[in-house]
Amino acid sequence: MIQLHYLQFAEKQLPGLNFDNQQDLIKVEKILKTEAKLSVDFNVNDIEKLIDFLKSYGSKFLPFFRHKNIEKIIKGDGEAINLAPFNEDLPEETFQEFRELFEANTLNYLKNCIQKNRWASIKSVFKVYPFLLTDYIVQEILDVFVLKNRAIIDALRRGGYTFFLNQNPYAEDSAYFSLLSDMDGYYFEEDLLNINNIIAEVQRKELRDKAAFGRTLYAATFYTAFSEDLSNTLSSNRDIAYSWIYPAVDHSSSPWTTTNIIIGIVAFLVAAGCLVFLPGGTGGGVWVAVVVGRLIYALRSK
């Protein structure tokens, strides 16, 4: 993998570099190898790989390298990215060549994001930078998510689901289920249907895990289903899931006063504001529902 920070260092040291000019490439090689003698952050073998790359491609891919999000994707570490668009007008063959050349980098990036529960960053790649995705990458990533869904299904069937949920927070993360439909609106329909049906079956027997079932069921309602039947099922599940998370709330126990309504609205706004600062794997919409739900319970129990 080429070291992009070597390029950035060379450009700072030698303003106005032309990477299509062989003489300038000689200058880049000299200054980088000089730095390698002074700093352990520079490796001679990596420098030579970079020079060979520049001799082959010159400045063709510089627009990609200079985009902060794409730079992070190429590094492959799973660092968080945002939805900043890539607006460069490049020939289609340049996109294709870049996509194929850095296929392994993009795949590594997405897999690392999965390990770190960075669902928003994966969504950015699929929605904003689809020109980075080969068919191979897409299939590999879809297969990983199928395995994660099957882990949920197996845990539901096996019992002790509360423990599984505590160890695997993605299973109650609304952003996770939303991402599934963002990646492919049809591919995960069967998985979601199985999760829904199994929860409906086991919740009658595994009463100790019913709140945990509710947390997954609620998060799954954020999946945008392709079929109308599944869409209707998921939509109708939200109130059911909420009642499992908060079974003690009696909606007829006390009327809503104006004060309670105002406090409830403020609590929701505060919780939603805090959500902005939470990492991607913390449960998203489920977290907001939990915070507001606890306040509602306190108010209605007076």
PyMOL commands that set and color helices and strands:
alter all, ss='L'
color gray80, all
select helices_A, chain A and resi 4-13+22-38+44-57+62-65+68-75+92-101+103-115+119-128+130-132+135-158+161-167+169-172+174-183+189-202+207-220+228-245+258-275+285-300
alter helices_A, ss='H'
color red, helices_A
deselect
rebuild
show_as cartoon
